[in-house]
Amino acid sequence: MQFSRQVFKVSDFLSWQRTGTLVLSPSFQRRPVWTPGAKSYLIDTIVRDLPVPVLFVRERVDLKTQQTIREIVDGQQRLRTLFAYIDLSSLRDVNAQTDPFTVSRLHNRELAGKAFVQLPAEVQQRILGYEFSTHVFPSSTDDRDLLTIFARINSTGVALNGQELRNAEYFGVFKQTMYSLALEQLERWRSWSVMSESQIARMSEVELTSDLVQTILSGITGKTQRRLNDLYRKYDKAFPYSHEVEARFRKTMDTIEDVLGGHIKDSVYSSEVYFYSLFALIYDLLYGLGSSLEEKRRPARISTSQIADGLLTASHNLRSENVPPEVLDAVVRASSDTGRRRTRHEYLKSSCGSEK
């Protein structure tokens, strides 16, 4: 199929929408309506001049009016979001329940709650002048070809994993916190070999961070996608004690660096299963599993050398399978369920000379 690569500004699409020469919803495109969070996130992305996915458009000429008509093959929700924010009246099929929205304070404090006309002129110009990379198909491209294109755009052949699905569904405070915390530790995920580049590309480090934060919130629990989904849903609009959670997460990661540092890469703790147990142990020693988050808590002082010796000995024993049967079972079978995680936790704790 032939297509050209072009660049159009938001103001171009808005002008075409106002003159009735833009078709946002051709018959082959049926996409779910975006949430207010997704819309807010898009406006913030554009204001920050960050890239968004390419738009796909088919051009044809209306022989009666001799005007060029542009049909949106992919990008309906992005453009509809912009039209609703800039000029709601430009939408000929306004839905009063789903179209109006404002930018969330979580995404952009300066824009929060403001209508487009209330923004500084420089910010309005930045939005209107934002450029979309656009693939333009000629009128000779028939609907069957467009259906093929549309299917390929939205199906890479690789199923989205749990974290990728959460990334597409949630835009609130908990997601933002998890992504920030995971990003802060990026070099450690790499240097400790806990995450490969391909895992990072698919957001596995964010899922692990979410699982570790779940431990701060609730103690040792099993990891399931449903449980993580519930966590994101519960704290999407408000995340109580977030500052304390963030502080404890960072302190635990810093302490792991102090205790094992360069040894992690060559130990069992470079695997996600054991790293979870390592994090849970250090957090337990610093703050206590299940401890209240209602007020700041000073971390306990721990003997890093003693803990390091115990953890390295445990790593050697785990690799050589010189451990009690129940500990070995907690590794080779259903390693993310609550009971087996607790078994590994108690083993590491006893290896470091701490009481159960």
N, C-alpha and C positions, 0 to 999 in steps of 0.2 A: 504494500500500500504506500502511496505517495503522501507525504505531508511536509510542511515547512515549519521551521522553528522561528518563532517570532516573540517579541516582547511587547506587552501592552500594560498600560498603567491602570490602576483602579479607576481613575477618572474616565478612561476610555470605556470600560465595561459599564460604568454608571451612566454615561452618555447614551450608550446603545440601549440600556435598559429603559431609560426615560423616553427614548424615541420609538420604543417597541420593536427594535430590530435585534433584540437578544432573546433567545429562548432558553430559559433556565431549566425547564423540566421537559425535555423531549420524551416521547413515549417509552424509550428503552431505559430511561434512568429513573429508578425508584430507590431513593436513599432515605434512611431514617433521619428524623429531625435531630439536630445537634442540641445538646444540653446547654443551659446558660454558661456553665463553666467552660465548655469547649469553645463557645463563641468569645467569651472574655479572653481566653488564652490566645485565640487567633489575633484579636485586636492588639494585644500586648506584643505578640510575635512580630506583627507588621510595624508597630511603632518602633520597635527595637531594630528594624530592618534585618530581621533574620529570615533565612530562606523557608519557603513552604513548597509543597509538591507542585509539579508542573500541571497546568491546566490543559485539557484536551477539548478542542473546538472544531466543529464542522461548519464551513462557510457555504452558503448557497445564495443565489440571486433570486429575489422575488420578481418575476417577470411583470407583474402588474404595477408595482411601485418602482421597479428597477433599483431597489435598495439591496444591499448586502445583509443577509440574515445570518446570525451566528448562533449555532446550537451548542450548548454545553454538554459535551460527552462525559467529562469528569471534572468536578469542581463546583457543582451546584451549591453545596452548603457553604463553601468558603465565600462565594460571591453573594449568596443570599444574606449571610451574616453581615457582610460589609454594607450591603444596601440597607438592611434594617437599621444598622447603627448610624450610617451617614444620613440617609433620607428614607424613612419608613414609607413615605407616600409613593416612593418609586416602585414599590412592590404592588402589582395589580391584584394579588390574591393574599393580602395581609391576613395573617392569623393572629388575632389579638392575644391569644394564649401563649403562643410559642415564639413569635417573631421579636417582640420588644425585649431588650436586655440592656444592662449596663456593665461596665468593666468592674471586675471584682477587685477589692483592695488587696487581696492576696496576690493577684497577678501584677497590678500596677497601682501603687498608692496615689500617684499624681492624677491618674485618669479615673480613679474609682468613683462610681456613682454619677459621673458627668455625661451629659449628652454630647454628641459630636459638636454642636454649635457652641458649647461651653468651653471647648478645648482652646488652648492658645493657637493662634494662626499658624505658627510654625509646625505644631503637631498635626493640625488639620491638613496642612500641605504635605507633610510626610506621609500621611495615610493615603491621600488622593494621588500622590506621586509614586507610591509603591509599585514596583514593576513585577508582573507575573511572567515567568517563562511559560510560553504557550506553544503547544503543538497544534497546528492548524491543518485540518483535512479538507480536501476540495469537495465540491458538490457531487462529484462522481463517486464518492465513497457511499455505498448504499447501507441501509440499516443493518443488514446481516453482517457486514464488515464491522460496523460500529459496535454491534453486540459482541462480536469476537474481541474487539479492542477493549470494550468495557469489562468483559469477563477476565481478560488477561491483566488489566490494570488492578483489579480487585482480587486476584487470586494468583499468587506467585508460585503455587504448588507447595509452599511451605506453610504448614498450619501455624497460626499465631500461638505462642505459648501463653501461660497464665499471666505473666507480668506484662507482656505486650498487650494483652486484652485489657488489663487494668489500666495501662497507660492510655488506651483509647477511650476508656469509660469514665475515669475519674480525673478531676482537675482541681481538687480542693487542697486543703492545708496538709492533710496527711501525705498525699502523693508528693507534694512539693517538698515536704520535709524529708521523705525517704530518698528522693532523687538528690537533694542537696547533700545529705549525709553520705550517700553512696559515692557521689562525685568527689567529695573531700578525701575519701580513702582510695582513690583510683590508683595511685602509685603503689600503695600497699597491696591492693588486690593483685597487681602485676608482680611486684618484687617478691611477694610471699608465694606466688604461683597458685593462689587460691582460685583465681579466675583466668581463663584463657581469653585471648582477644575475641574469639568467636562467641564465647559466653557473654563477654561485656557488650558485644554488638547486639546481643539479643536480651539485654537488660537483666542478666542473671545476678549481677552484683546488687541490683536494686531489690530483687526478690530476696536475696540473702539478707540484706540490710533490714528489710521489712520483717523477716523471720526473727532476726536478732532483737529488733525493737519489740516484737511481740513477747520475747522473753523478759525484757525489762518491764513490760506492762503486766504480764500475767504469770511469770515464772516459766518453768519448763513445760511446754505443751508440744503436741504433735504438729507437724507441718502438713497442711493440706491446702489446695487451692481455694477451697470453700472458706476455710478459716481466714486465709489472707484476704479474700474478697470481702468477708464480713468486717475485717479490720479497716480496710479502706472505706467501706460504706459507713461504718460507725463514726469515723473521725473525718469524714470528707468536709463537713462544714465547720467543725470546731475540734481542736485537738488539745484538750486540757493537759496541763503540765508539760507541754511540748518543750519548753526551754530546759526543764530538768531532765527530760528524756534525752535531749540532744547532748547536754553536758555529760550525763552518765555514759552515753554511747561513746563519745569522744575520749573520755577518760579511760574507759575499758580498752579501746583500741590503742591508745597511747601506752597503756600498761602492758598490753600484749607485745608491743614493740620493745619495751624495756626488758621484759622477761625473756622473750625468745628471739626477737628480731630476725637476724639473718639465718637462724636455725630452722625457721618455719618451712622454707622452701624444700629442705631435705628431710623433713619429718612427715609423719602421718597428718599433721595439722594443715598441710597444704590442700587436703581434700575437704570438700564442703561439709561432709559428715562430721569429721573430727574438728574442723574449725568451729562449727557450731558448739561442740562440747567445750572447746578451749575458751570461747567467748563466755559461755554460760558459767564456767568455773571461775574465770577472772572476775566477772561481774558479781558472782556470789561472794567471793572473797572481799571485794571492795565495798559492796553495798548490801548484800544479802538478797537472795531471790525472794520475790514477793514483798519487798520493802516498800513502804508508802512513798508516793511521789508528790504528796501534797506540799512538802516544803523541802528546801535544799538540804542535802545530806552530805556531810564530809566523808570522802572515801576512807576506808580503813588503811592503815599502814601494813604493808605485806613484805615478807622477805623474798625479794625477787630471785636471789641466788638459790634459795631452798626450793622455791616453786619451779624454777628452770630445771634444776637437777631432777626433780620428781617427774616433770612433764617429758623430759628427754628420755628418762628411763621407761616411762609408760609408752612412749612412742616406739622405742626399740622392742618392748615386749609385745605390743600390738602388731607390729610388723612380723615378728617371728611367731605370732600366735601363742605366745607363752603367757596366756591370761586365763582366768577362770572361764568355763564353758558359757556361762550366762553373759559374760562380757563379749566373747567372740560371737555369740548368737545376736547380740545387740548391734553388731556391725554388719553381718552378712544377711540378715533378714529384716525387712521393714525398718530400716535404720532411722526413719523420721517419725516413728510413732512415739507417743509420750513415754511409755514404759521403757523402751530401749534407750531413749535419750537419757532418762533418769539413771538407768544402769550404767551407762558410760560416764555420766556425771559423777556418780558415787565412786567409780573406779579411779577417775582422775583425781578426785578430791582425796581419796585415801593414799594415792601414789605421792601426793604432795605433802603428806603428813597432817592433813586437816581432818578434823572429826566429822563424821557423818551427821 
